[in-house]
């Protein structure tokens, strides 16, 4: 029996365009604690890390207790925004068709994200994507990216080895996690980090659109 072939997706910036909600939640959280909001580009740079870790990155001179308090404010705002009918986190163009193609061709799929489990499940359910994925790992399941533990756990659950696994993500954290686990890293152009950064972090290739992903998976993970 041939080994399973596994494609592991990041969520924010890879499957869904969540930058408005994340940036606005961070802005309001900073203001709630009397802090000057940072430029949106600075916030974009830390998307993909666990929340407390991303805030520590943005505010290195503050205490861990401060980071936790700001994280709580972020989560409260994030929750409120998701009850605003005008707030959307749309799928990127071609995402659903790509997942359908990979599923039809026999690839297993999973998600590894720095989001909370509740947040990930809400997005997948809202877009009707839950059935595509055999494993979901979040910030609650282990160390954050680029630590490889959640990816190793996914591979173990799915019965796939590192040489049979590709990670698709938009940040260097995703690509480094893949490399740290011995898996292939595939970058996407439409997310939070630039293509040249993804390649420098070890991406085998950076795709410009979702349509490019299934042919690349056939090349590097032949069934």
One Martini backbone bead per residue (centre of mass of N, CA, C, O) as a GRO file, in nm:
protein
  223
    1UNK     BB    1   0.097   0.036   0.023
    2UNK     BB    2   0.068   0.354  -0.012
    3UNK     BB    3   0.129   0.646   0.092
    4UNK     BB    4   0.019   0.916   0.219
    5UNK     BB    5  -0.111   1.227   0.100
    6UNK     BB    6  -0.031   1.557   0.233
    7UNK     BB    7  -0.223   1.867   0.288
    8UNK     BB    8  -0.131   2.166   0.462
    9UNK     BB    9  -0.317   2.434   0.593
   10UNK     BB   10  -0.353   2.741   0.630
   11UNK     BB   11  -0.562   3.016   0.697
   12UNK     BB   12  -0.467   3.297   0.737
   13UNK     BB   13  -0.387   3.415   0.410
   14UNK     BB   14  -0.479   3.143   0.250
   15UNK     BB   15  -0.794   3.082   0.261
   16UNK     BB   16  -0.844   3.359   0.417
   17UNK     BB   17  -0.952   3.704   0.436
   18UNK     BB   18  -0.857   3.854   0.762
   19UNK     BB   19  -0.720   4.140   0.788
   20UNK     BB   20  -0.935   4.333   0.894
   21UNK     BB   21  -1.011   4.191   1.161
   22UNK     BB   22  -0.729   4.180   1.283
   23UNK     BB   23  -0.648   4.481   1.266
   24UNK     BB   24  -0.897   4.594   1.421
   25UNK     BB   25  -0.859   4.432   1.682
   26UNK     BB   26  -0.578   4.546   1.747
   27UNK     BB   27  -0.649   4.842   1.758
   28UNK     BB   28  -0.860   4.822   1.990
   29UNK     BB   29  -0.677   4.688   2.198
   30UNK     BB   30  -0.475   4.915   2.221
   31UNK     BB   31  -0.675   5.141   2.299
   32UNK     BB   32  -0.781   5.000   2.564
   33UNK     BB   33  -0.455   5.044   2.670
   34UNK     BB   34  -0.335   5.327   2.568
   35UNK     BB   35  -0.236   5.263   2.272
   36UNK     BB   36  -0.067   5.297   1.989
   37UNK     BB   37  -0.132   5.214   1.694
   38UNK     BB   38  -0.023   5.016   1.452
   39UNK     BB   39   0.063   4.941   1.166
   40UNK     BB   40  -0.070   4.712   0.957
   41UNK     BB   41   0.198   4.583   0.865
   42UNK     BB   42   0.288   4.490   1.146
   43UNK     BB   43   0.051   4.294   1.188
   44UNK     BB   44   0.092   4.116   0.937
   45UNK     BB   45   0.372   3.991   1.029
   46UNK     BB   46   0.219   3.810   1.281
   47UNK     BB   47   0.058   3.637   1.124
   48UNK     BB   48   0.041   3.292   1.265
   49UNK     BB   49   0.075   3.347   1.543
   50UNK     BB   50   0.023   3.337   1.844
   51UNK     BB   51  -0.121   3.585   2.007
   52UNK     BB   52   0.078   3.641   2.243
   53UNK     BB   53   0.328   3.631   2.058
   54UNK     BB   54   0.251   3.866   1.870
   55UNK     BB   55   0.237   4.082   2.094
   56UNK     BB   56   0.529   4.046   2.192
   57UNK     BB   57   0.651   4.133   1.923
   58UNK     BB   58   0.517   4.423   1.922
   59UNK     BB   59   0.572   4.430   2.266
   60UNK     BB   60   0.872   4.379   2.412
   61UNK     BB   61   0.851   4.591   2.678
   62UNK     BB   62   0.638   4.414   2.789
   63UNK     BB   63   0.457   4.214   2.973
   64UNK     BB   64   0.299   3.917   2.999
   65UNK     BB   65   0.050   4.038   3.133
   66UNK     BB   66  -0.003   4.247   2.915
   67UNK     BB   67  -0.033   4.054   2.678
   68UNK     BB   68  -0.281   3.905   2.796
   69UNK     BB   69  -0.470   4.151   2.813
   70UNK     BB   70  -0.465   4.222   2.511
   71UNK     BB   71  -0.566   3.949   2.413
   72UNK     BB   72  -0.844   3.970   2.543
   73UNK     BB   73  -0.931   4.220   2.385
   74UNK     BB   74  -0.905   4.096   2.110
   75UNK     BB   75  -1.113   3.866   2.145
   76UNK     BB   76  -1.355   4.044   2.204
   77UNK     BB   77  -1.348   4.202   1.937
   78UNK     BB   78  -1.353   3.965   1.745
   79UNK     BB   79  -1.630   3.865   1.837
   80UNK     BB   80  -1.790   4.124   1.772
   81UNK     BB   81  -1.725   4.140   1.466
   82UNK     BB   82  -1.870   3.856   1.403
   83UNK     BB   83  -2.162   4.017   1.464
   84UNK     BB   84  -2.110   4.175   1.204
   85UNK     BB   85  -2.255   4.178   0.894
   86UNK     BB   86  -2.005   4.347   0.754
   87UNK     BB   87  -1.828   4.110   0.837
   88UNK     BB   88  -1.557   3.957   0.653
   89UNK     BB   89  -1.409   3.619   0.548
   90UNK     BB   90  -1.302   3.549   0.264
   91UNK     BB   91  -1.236   3.358   0.021
   92UNK     BB   92  -1.014   3.278  -0.188
   93UNK     BB   93  -0.962   3.245  -0.499
   94UNK     BB   94  -0.999   2.893  -0.560
   95UNK     BB   95  -1.014   2.727  -0.296
   96UNK     BB   96  -1.247   2.526  -0.331
   97UNK     BB   97  -1.155   2.397  -0.599
   98UNK     BB   98  -0.890   2.289  -0.486
   99UNK     BB   99  -1.007   2.103  -0.268
  100UNK     BB  100  -1.176   1.932  -0.462
  101UNK     BB  101  -0.940   1.825  -0.630
  102UNK     BB  102  -0.770   1.692  -0.407
  103UNK     BB  103  -0.990   1.503  -0.308
  104UNK     BB  104  -1.046   1.356  -0.582
  105UNK     BB  105  -0.726   1.259  -0.595
  106UNK     BB  106  -0.656   1.158  -0.273
  107UNK     BB  107  -0.597   1.373  -0.076
  108UNK     BB  108  -0.501   1.475   0.220
  109UNK     BB  109  -0.631   1.708   0.474
  110UNK     BB  110  -0.526   2.007   0.661
  111UNK     BB  111  -0.491   2.216   0.963
  112UNK     BB  112  -0.252   2.486   1.049
  113UNK     BB  113  -0.292   2.712   1.328
  114UNK     BB  114  -0.303   3.016   1.535
  115UNK     BB  115  -0.575   2.974   1.601
  116UNK     BB  116  -0.849   2.904   1.736
  117UNK     BB  117  -1.073   2.658   1.743
  118UNK     BB  118  -1.326   2.829   1.726
  119UNK     BB  119  -1.236   3.005   1.486
  120UNK     BB  120  -1.190   2.780   1.283
  121UNK     BB  121  -1.469   2.645   1.289
  122UNK     BB  122  -1.629   2.889   1.200
  123UNK     BB  123  -1.503   2.924   0.921
  124UNK     BB  124  -1.556   2.641   0.808
  125UNK     BB  125  -1.865   2.649   0.849
  126UNK     BB  126  -1.932   2.910   0.690
  127UNK     BB  127  -1.787   2.770   0.416
  128UNK     BB  128  -1.809   2.456   0.397
  129UNK     BB  129  -1.506   2.290   0.485
  130UNK     BB  130  -1.481   2.062   0.703
  131UNK     BB  131  -1.486   1.790   0.518
  132UNK     BB  132  -1.184   1.815   0.399
  133UNK     BB  133  -1.067   1.755   0.697
  134UNK     BB  134  -0.876   1.529   0.909
  135UNK     BB  135  -0.720   1.779   1.050
  136UNK     BB  136  -0.695   1.996   1.349
  137UNK     BB  137  -0.470   2.269   1.429
  138UNK     BB  138  -0.393   2.479   1.708
  139UNK     BB  139  -0.301   2.686   1.966
  140UNK     BB  140  -0.416   2.443   2.168
  141UNK     BB  141  -0.209   2.190   2.052
  142UNK     BB  142   0.061   2.372   2.070
  143UNK     BB  143   0.313   2.502   1.953
  144UNK     BB  144   0.405   2.747   1.765
  145UNK     BB  145   0.501   2.880   1.504
  146UNK     BB  146   0.776   2.694   1.378
  147UNK     BB  147   0.695   2.470   1.531
  148UNK     BB  148   0.640   2.114   1.446
  149UNK     BB  149   0.432   1.960   1.626
  150UNK     BB  150   0.152   1.989   1.484
  151UNK     BB  151   0.252   1.856   1.224
  152UNK     BB  152   0.337   1.584   1.342
  153UNK     BB  153   0.053   1.515   1.444
  154UNK     BB  154  -0.085   1.512   1.174
  155UNK     BB  155   0.087   1.293   1.039
  156UNK     BB  156   0.017   1.072   1.242
  157UNK     BB  157  -0.294   1.074   1.198
  158UNK     BB  158  -0.259   1.032   0.864
  159UNK     BB  159  -0.005   0.854   0.774
  160UNK     BB  160   0.239   1.065   0.717
  161UNK     BB  161   0.524   1.164   0.588
  162UNK     BB  162   0.736   1.416   0.519
  163UNK     BB  163   0.771   1.325   0.207
  164UNK     BB  164   0.423   1.333   0.201
  165UNK     BB  165   0.437   1.653   0.277
  166UNK     BB  166   0.250   1.966   0.254
  167UNK     BB  167   0.281   2.318   0.309
  168UNK     BB  168   0.038   2.582   0.302
  169UNK     BB  169   0.155   2.929   0.292
  170UNK     BB  170   0.209   3.296   0.374
  171UNK     BB  171   0.447   3.236   0.578
  172UNK     BB  172   0.748   3.177   0.728
  173UNK     BB  173   0.626   3.000   0.953
  174UNK     BB  174   0.521   2.778   0.768
  175UNK     BB  175   0.786   2.704   0.622
  176UNK     BB  176   0.952   2.641   0.878
  177UNK     BB  177   0.777   2.418   0.984
  178UNK     BB  178   0.817   2.228   0.751
  179UNK     BB  179   1.128   2.209   0.770
  180UNK     BB  180   1.132   2.109   1.075
  181UNK     BB  181   0.966   1.833   0.966
  182UNK     BB  182   1.057   1.758   0.653
  183UNK     BB  183   0.878   1.920   0.472
  184UNK     BB  184   0.702   2.082   0.242
  185UNK     BB  185   0.705   2.418   0.110
  186UNK     BB  186   0.425   2.635   0.022
  187UNK     BB  187   0.369   2.930  -0.126
  188UNK     BB  188   0.181   3.241  -0.122
  189UNK     BB  189   0.111   3.560  -0.269
  190UNK     BB  190  -0.172   3.666  -0.100
  191UNK     BB  191  -0.048   3.736   0.173
  192UNK     BB  192   0.177   3.854   0.440
  193UNK     BB  193   0.420   3.754   0.269
  194UNK     BB  194   0.676   3.756   0.062
  195UNK     BB  195   0.804   3.558  -0.180
  196UNK     BB  196   1.110   3.601  -0.106
  197UNK     BB  197   1.071   3.510   0.190
  198UNK     BB  198   0.968   3.224   0.136
  199UNK     BB  199   1.216   3.126  -0.019
  200UNK     BB  200   1.426   3.189   0.206
  201UNK     BB  201   1.272   2.982   0.412
  202UNK     BB  202   1.220   2.715   0.190
  203UNK     BB  203   1.050   2.721  -0.047
  204UNK     BB  204   0.987   2.544  -0.327
  205UNK     BB  205   0.729   2.727  -0.385
  206UNK     BB  206   0.534   2.999  -0.541
  207UNK     BB  207   0.203   3.074  -0.573
  208UNK     BB  208  -0.039   3.279  -0.756
  209UNK     BB  209  -0.259   3.042  -0.747
  210UNK     BB  210  -0.472   2.784  -0.685
  211UNK     BB  211  -0.444   2.642  -0.968
  212UNK     BB  212  -0.129   2.567  -0.907
  213UNK     BB  213  -0.142   2.342  -0.683
  214UNK     BB  214  -0.218   2.060  -0.794
  215UNK     BB  215   0.024   2.027  -0.993
  216UNK     BB  216   0.240   2.049  -0.768
  217UNK     BB  217   0.148   1.805  -0.604
  218UNK     BB  218   0.193   1.598  -0.830
  219UNK     BB  219   0.502   1.648  -0.838
  220UNK     BB  220   0.583   1.618  -0.513
  221UNK     BB  221   0.302   1.418  -0.458
  222UNK     BB  222   0.272   1.140  -0.581
  223UNK     BB  223   0.021   0.878  -0.612
   0.00000   0.00000   0.00000
